[in-house]
Amino acid sequence: MTVESVFPQLEALLPHVQKPIQYVGGELNSTVKPWESCDVRWALMYPDAYEVGLPNQGVMILYEVLNEREGVLAERTYSVWPDLEELMREHGVPQFTVDGHRPVKAFDVFGLSFSTELGYTNMLTALDLAGIPLESRDRTLDDPIVLAGGHAAFNPEPIADFIDAVIIGDGEQAVLDMTGIIRAWKAEGRPGGREEVLFRLARTGSVYIPAFYDVEYLPDGRIGRVVPNRSGVPWRVSKHTVMDLDEWPYPKQPLVPLAETVHERMSVEIFRGCTRGCRFCQAGMITRPVRERSITGIGDMVEKGLKATGFEEVGLLSLSSADHSEIGDIAKGLADRYEEDKIGLSLPSTRVDAFNVDLANELTRNGRRSGLTFAPEGGSERMRKVINKMVSEEDLIRTVSTAYGNGWRQVKLYFMCGLPTETDEDVLQIADMAMKVIAEGRKVSGQNDIRCTVSIGGFVPKPHTPFQWAPQLSAEETDARLEKLRDKIRGDKKYGRSIGFRYHDGKPGIVEGLLSRGDRRIGAVIRAVYEDGGRFDGWREHFSYDRWMSCADKALADVGLDVDWYTTRERTYEEVLPWDHLDSGLDKDWLWEDWQDSLDETEVEDCRWTPCFDCGVCPQMDTAIQIGPTGKKLLPLSVKKTVPTS
């Protein structure tokens, strides 16, 4: 059966919308396969605008992994802006892929990658535009399997009613395994309908099917238990972990955007996972263990990626890139290779204790010398012990002194507000630290044009972290604390003008907290917000706190709960958490002990370099830390001919 492109209908609408180029497709390295030549077809979505979604590494990797396989087709779709959504509804144009402009409803799988919970309403918009019933129980054999993945899928319970399946963890092998199961089911004539293929996925133990689990609640609103509602379905579903990243050198041919995007560079993930043990960091906890890509593997990916794209900057990505065991040799080797081509290198941010001038100079040798970003996270020494961010004020001052003394003029410091046990004084010490940074910069550089930007985000407790039991600070308390900090910075006549201050108010954090630790009852809130016009909640200009609170009040009144119950309430050890049946490999007792250690302000070392702390990941997931050094170097790409001397 041929599936027609909807581009003829779409094209007539494009002159009437903002940035029409984002809907056209045809990017360099994009793929359009003949529909009839494939028997399993995926539509992949990052549920945000094209400019945010296209550079997303997760979607880009899966797009290429799937399209490399014979008989498998993958295309991409992104959230459409409200102006186009209105026209699509008016003219009957469905949610479409940007590659072949095919209707999303025609695919076998509609896979969404969630890096933040604030994309949930965009998912409902896409489902509705596609003509796919919002709730999984209403779907038929003609609808795709709606699959969730990404970091926010480690607690998919708030969207359990809207999705058919969930993959937690790394997706590369998981999507291929899932493809094989769907292919076999289709080849047999799709016996047993949707329920049968979902059951085949569930019984593997590595795909979570929410409909196959019942949630029982206690009279006080807490969860009593989560139990499978049919035999053959596992009690717990495990995350996927890809080992040996050199065997998965993706993306090999990164997509080059047609429209401006948030990142315009060729990116390589140099390692996955982090064991620094920052207690607030969900990404570090759920991606354990550390798996480094080899220096030669990185070099090969950069070489092929630059040839395939023409980008002039390479991003060396990971949760803590300067922690790669060979980062110095990687940076020098790449800077040497591409010195003549002026290819710049970048790290997303640098740990205070991992920074050195040699590394920084290599990173900026072929590119522009921009500002440096460091993330102390906590304003006081005490708070950094609570969150296990082992960086002293002396470390920070020494590091920025080195940077300013070697020609940098701008440093950005990132902190969080609302961390467990935090007081006003802890936050006000951020101002003291920023002033010391400016004073030191002026001293070592002999210049007064030194700048320091303080950027602050609100802390949101996340599942599968030691802080998953912690109370969240209310929006009002967060705003009051930040106002005091702002006044202290602005009130300083000597240094205040040299300190930039950027922060988000506490309201988006409360909504994120509601969604991140919510259970299935929050699905009614999400749907109500969507039906009231909620879209692009991750964008300040589209986000409405009042809408979320109003919808939550109405939806939760039926079950006798409120937003505070989900956000500012502290949990106990005995409480069944909504995600307890999803196994990230982390032992719950270990997480609880680490939560208690945080309250005692006890720090824990990085298990990369110390004996195991028994977090549980390696034995439970049958994995192991994979780190160098390999002892290898990046060689020049070609040997330059020397002119013989007479």
N, C-alpha and C positions, 0 to 999 in steps of 0.2 A: 504494500500500500504506500503510495507516494503522499508525503506531507508537504503541502504548498507553503511557500514563503508568504508572510503577511506584509512584506515590504511595500508592495504597491499601495496598500491602504495606509500604511504608516507614513510613507513618503509625503502624502498629501497633507499630513498633520505637522510635519517638521518645520515648515516656515513659521509656524505660530507658537513655537516654544523656545525656551532658553537653551543654549548650547546643544543644538540639534546634532552636532557631530558625534556626541557620545552614544547615539542610538544607531549609528550607521554601520559599525563593524568594519571588517577588512583590515584590521591592524596587522603590521608586520609580524609574522610567525603565528598568526591565527590559523585555525584549521576548520575546513568545511568538508565533511565526507558525504558521499552519496548515501541517502537515507536507506535505500534498498540493500546496500552492500553490508549493512550492519544488523545484528540481531539483538544487541543490548545498547540502549541509548540513554545517556545521562544529560540532564540540564543542571549545571552547577551555578549556584548563586552566592555571592557575597551580598547580604541584604542591606546595601547602602548605595549611594550614588556611584556612578562610573568612576569619578575622580578618586574615590576612596577605595572602591572595590577592585579596579583593574590591577593595581600594584600588589594586591594581597598574595603573598607567597603560597599560602595553603591552597587556594583555588587554582593558582597557576600551575602548581606541581601536579595536582590531581587531574587537571585538564590535559596535561601532557602525558602523564602515566596512562590514562585511559585511551587517549587517541593513538598512542603507540601500538596498541593491541589490535590485532586483526579482528574485524567484525564488531568492534566497539566504537561508539561515537560519543563525543562529549562536546557540548556547546555551553556558552556562558550567558547568564542573564544578570542584570543589576536592577536596583530599584529605580523606578522612573520618578521624575520630579512631579509635584502635584499638578503643574500646568499640563503635562502630557497625560497624566492619569485621567484628568477630567475629559480631555479630548478622546482618549481611548474608550472610556465608558460611553461617551456620546456617540461614537462612530463604530462601536462594537469590535475594536481591535484588542485581541487578547495579549496577555503577558508573553513576550517573545524573547528569543535568544538573539544576541548581537552578531553571532556568526552566520547562521543560516536564516535568521528571522523566522524561525519555526515556532509554532505555538508550544509553550511549556507543557501544556496538558497532553501533548502527543508523545512525550518521552516516557521511558519505563521508570526512571528515577528522577526525582527533583531533589537534589542535594543542596542543603544550605549550610554554610560555614559561619558560625557565630563566634566572633571574638569578644563581643559585648552583648549583654542582655538587652540593651537599648535598641537592638535591631528586630525585636519580636513583632512590633506592629508593622514594620515593613514586610515581614514574612506574610502576615495576614493580607496585606494589600496585594502582594504578588499572587497569593493563592486565589483571592477573589477575582483579580483581573484575568487569571489563567482559566477561570471557570472550574476550579477544583474546589469541592466542598471544604469549608474551613475546618470542620471536625472530621477526624479520621473515621469515625463510626459511620459517616454518611457516604463514604467513597465506594466506588464500584470498581469492577475489573478494568474499566476504561480510564481510570485515573492513575497517575504515577504513584509510586511509593515515595512518600515525603520523608526525607532523611535529614537528620540534624547531626552536625559535627562541629569541631572547633572547641576552644577552651570553655566557652559558656555552656557547652553541651554536657559538661561534667555534672551539672544539675539541670536536667531537661524537664523536671517535674512541672514547672509553671506552664510549659507549652505541651504537656503530655497529650492533651485532647486534640492538638492540631497536627501532630506528627505521627508517622507510622513506625519509624525506626530511628535508632540513635547509634552512632559509632563514637566511642570515646577513645581518645588517644590519637596515635599517628594513623593517617589515612591511606598511605601508599599501598601497602599490601591488603589492607582491609577492603578497599573498593574493588580490587581485583578478585578477592575471595567472594565478595558479594555479587560481582558480575557473573562469576561462574555458577553460583546457585540460581540466579535469575535466568541465565541462559539454559540451564538444564530443565528448569521448570517450564520455560516457554517451549522448549523442544518437545516436551512430553504433552504439549497441548494445554498448558496452564491448568492442570488438575487441581480441584479444590479451591480455585479462585484465589483472591487476595489472602485469605486466611492461611491457606496452605503455604504460599511462598513466604509469608511472614513467619510462620511456624518453622520452616526450614532454616530461616535466618536465625531465629531465636535459639534453636537447639544447638547451634554452634557454640553458644556461651559467650560470644563476642559481639553480638548485635542485640541491643536492647529494644524490645517491642513493648511500649508502655501499656498497650491494651491487654497484654497477657499478665498484668499484675494488678491486684486490688490493694487499695490503701484503706486501712481501718484506723479510725480516729478514737481517741479517748474523750471522755466528757469535757475535759478542760481545753480541748482543741488540739492537743499534741497528737502525734502519730502513734498509734498502738503498734502496728506492724505493716510491712509491705510483703504481700504473699503472692506467689504465682497462682493463676486461676485455672491452669491446666497442667497435666502431667507432661514431662519432657522438657519443661522450661526451667532453666537454672534459677536458683535462689539469688545468686549474685552474677552480675555481668562484668567481665574484665576489660580493662583498657588494652589497646594495641600498642606495642612498642617495636619500632623498627630498629634493628641493630645493624652495625656496619654501614654508616652513611655513604661510604665510598661506592657501595653497590646501588645507591639511589641518587645519582648525580643530577637531580632535577632542581629547577627547570634547565634543560639543555638549550632551549631556544626561547628565552623570555619574551613576553609580549611587549611590543612598543606601542604606547598609547597614541591615539589620534588627537585627543583633547588633553588639556593640561590636567595632571594628576598630582596627588599629594607627594609622591616620590617619583622622581624621574631619574632613575639610575638602574644599573644592573646589579642585582643583589645575590649574594651567596651566603647560605646558612653555614657558618663555619663549625658550629657544634650545636647540639640539641640537649636540653636539660640543664639544670643548675642545682648544686648541692651547697650553696652558700648558706641556705637555711634561713633566709629572711622570712619571718613568721607571717607577714602580711601577704606574701607573694604567691598567689595561686599558680601562676605560670611555672615558677621554679619547683613547686611541690608536685604538680601533676605531670611534669615532663621528665622526672627522674627515670633512670640514672643519666649522668653526663655521658654523651657519645660524641667524640670529636671526629670531624672530618680531617683526613690527613693533609699535610701541607701540599703534597703533590696532587691530591684530589681537588683541593681548593684551586690550585694553579690551573689545572685542566679545565675546571668549570669556568673560571674567569676568562681564560683564553677563548673558549668556545662561545661563551656568552657575549663577549665584546664583539667577536666576529659576526655573531648573529643579530646584533642589535644596533651597534654604532653608538652606544651610550658613552659618555665621557667621565662617568663616575662609577665606582664600584663600592657598594655597601657590604661590609663584612658583618653579617647579622648573627645574633644569638642573644640570649638573655644577659650575658655578661662577656662580651667579645674579648676584652683584654685578658680574660682568664684562660684563653686557649694556651695550651702548654708551649706552642711555638709561635705565638702572636708576633714576637719581634722579628723572627725570620720570615713570617708571612708578609708582614708590612714592608720589610726591606726588600724581599724578593720581588714583590709586585711593583713597588716603587721603582726598582732598578729596571724591570722588564718594560715598564710603560712610561719611562722618563721622557723619551722623545715624543711620545704621543700625548703627553700631558694628561694622562688618565688619573683623576683624583681618587683618593681612598677615603672612606668614612666609617666610623664606628657610631652606633646609635647613641651611646653614652659611655662614659668611662668611670669605672670605680675609682674612688679617691686613692685607694691603696694599690691600684694597678697602674696608675699613670706614671709615665716617665717621659722625659723630654725627647729621648731617642725615638721612642715609639711615636710621640706626637709629631716630631719633625718628619718622620717617614710618611705619616698619614697626610701631611700637608705639603710634601715636597713637590708634587705635581699639580696640586690644586690650590684653591684659595685658603688662606688661614682665617677660618671663621672662629666663632666663640667656642669655648669648651663647656661641656655639660657634665656636672657631677650630681650624684643623688645621695646626700647624707640621710634623707628621708625623715629623720627625727631631729628636732631642734636642739635638744639637750643630750648630754652624755647619758643620762638616765634613760631617756626614751630610746636611744640607740641600743642600749642593753636589752630593753623590753622587746624590741622588734628583731634583735639579733643582727643588727647592722653594725658590724665591728669596725667602726671608723671613729677615731677620736678627733677632737677639735684640733689637736696638734697636727694630726695627719693631714687634715684639710688645709690648715694654714700653710704647712710645709709644701703641699702640692700646688696651691694657687700661687704661692710665692715663687715656686719654680716656673710656673706658666707665665706669670706676669714678668718675671725677670728674663724670660726668653722671648719676649716680643708679643705675647698675647695681651689684648686689652679688654676682652670681654669674657666673663665667666657666668654661667647659668647654674644655679643651685636649685634642686628639686626637693621639696619636702611634702609631708602629709600632715593633715590636721584631723584630729578626732581619733587618734590611736588609743588603744586600751590603756587605762590608768593616766592618760595625759591630763595635765593641768594648764591653766593659763600661763603660768611661769615657763613651762616647757616650750610653749609656742612663742612666747616673747623672746626666748633665747635665740630664736631664728634671727631676729633683728640684731642682737649682739654679735652673732656669728658673721652676718653680712657686713657689719661695720668693721669688724676685725679684718675681713677679707679686703675691703677697700683700703683700709689703713696700710695693710701689708703690701698691697699692690702699688700704692703710691710710693711707699718707702723703697721697694726694690727696683722699681722702674724709673723713679725720679720724675714721673709724670702725674698729672692730675686728671687725665682723660680716661681713668680706669672706671669700668662699669661692672656691676654685679646685678644680675636679675634673679630675684627670688620668685620661684613658681611653686604654687601650692595646690595640691589636690586633696579632696576629702577622702578619708579612709572608709572603705567599704569591706566589711568582713566577707570572706569568700569560702565556699565549700572546699573540703579537702586541704585545709590549712589549719595550723594550731589556733588561729583566731576565729574558726568557724563557730565557736561557742560565745564569742565576745559580744557585748552590747554595742550598738552603733550610736554615735553621738547624734543628737537631733539636729535638724537643719538650723533651728534658732540658735542653739548653743554653738554650732560651728561658725555661723555668721558673726556672732558676738565675739568669739575668740579671734577671728580673722580681722575684725574691725579694730580690736585693741592692737593687734600687730601692725596693721596699716598705720594707725595713728602714731605708734612708736617710731616707725621708719620715717614717716613724713615729718615728724616733729624734731628730727635730729638735723640741726643746721650744718654740722660739719660733713656728714656723710650721706644724709638722706637723699640728696639730689642725684647721687651716683648709684642709687639702688633702685632698680625697677621692681615693681611688685605686681605679680599676676596671680589671680586666684579664681576659682569657681566657687559660687555660693553653695551652700549645703543642700539645696533642693534636689538637683539631679542625683546626688549621692544617695538620698533617701529612696528614690525610685529604683535606682540600681540595687540598693540593698534589699528592697522588697522583692525584686525579681531574682536576685542571686541566691537568696536563702529561702525562697518561697516553695510552696508545695502545689499540688494540683488545683487547690482552691483559688490560686492566683490567676489561673487561666481565665476565669470569668472577668477579672479586672482587666487583663490584657485585651480581651475581646471588646469590652465596654469602651475602653480608650480608643481602640481602632474604629469602632462604630461611631464614636463621637468626633472622628477626624484626626486622631493621633497618627502622625507620620514623622519619620526622621527625628526620633527622640534624642539621638546623639548630637543633633545640631541645635545650638543654643537658640537660634531664631525660630525653630519649629517646636521646641520643647515647651510643654505647659504643665507646670507643677500642679496648678489648680485643677486641671482636667484629670490628672492621675489621682489626686486625693479625692476628688468628688466621685469618680468612678469606683475607687477602692472603698469609700464609705458605703456606697450603695451595694456593691457586690459582696462585701464581707459582712454586711449586717445580717444576712441570712444565716451565717455560720457563727455569729457572735464574736467575731474577731475584728481587729483593726490594724492599721499600718504599723503602729508602735509594737504590736505583738510580734510582728515579723522582723522589725528593724532594731529598736532600742532595747529589746528584751534579751537578757543573758540566758544562755542555755545551760543545762546541767549535763553531767556525764551520762546519766541514765536515759536522757531523751533520745528517741529514735529520730535521726535527722532525715530529711526527705531524700537524700542521696546515699544513704548508708548501704543500699543494695547495689550500688555501682562502685566497683572495686578499682581504685586508682593505684593499688599496690601498697599504699601507706597504711600502716597498722594504726587502728583507732586509738589504742592505748598509748602508742608512741606520740601521736598528735596531742592527746590529752596531757601527757607528761611534759611536752614542750610548751603547751599553754600554761601549765603550772610553773614551769621554769621562767616563762616570760614575766609572770606576776612576781617572781622572786628576783627578777632582773639578772637571770643567769644566762650567760652566753654559751653557745655551742659551736664547735669548730666545723670546718668544711670537711666532709668525709672523703673528698678527693685525696686529701693529703694526710689523713689521720685514720686510725682504726674505725671500723664500721660502728654506727650509732644505732643500728637495728631499726631503721625506719620501716623496713619490711619489703621495700620495692624489689630489690634484687632477688631474694629467694622466692617471693610470691609471683613475680612476673617472669622468673627464669631469665634474668638479665644480669648485666654486670657493667660497671663503669669502664668506659673505653677512652683512654687518654694516651697521649704521646709522652715524651717526644719520640718522633720516628728517627731523628738524626739526619733526615734528608734536607736538602736545600732546593729552592726554586732556581733552576738553571735558566739562562737567557733563552729566548725562543729561537734565536738563530745566532750562529757564530758570525761575527762581523769579520769581513776580510780586511787584512792589514796590507797596507801598501809597502812593498819591499823597498828598503833603503839602499841606495847605491854605495 
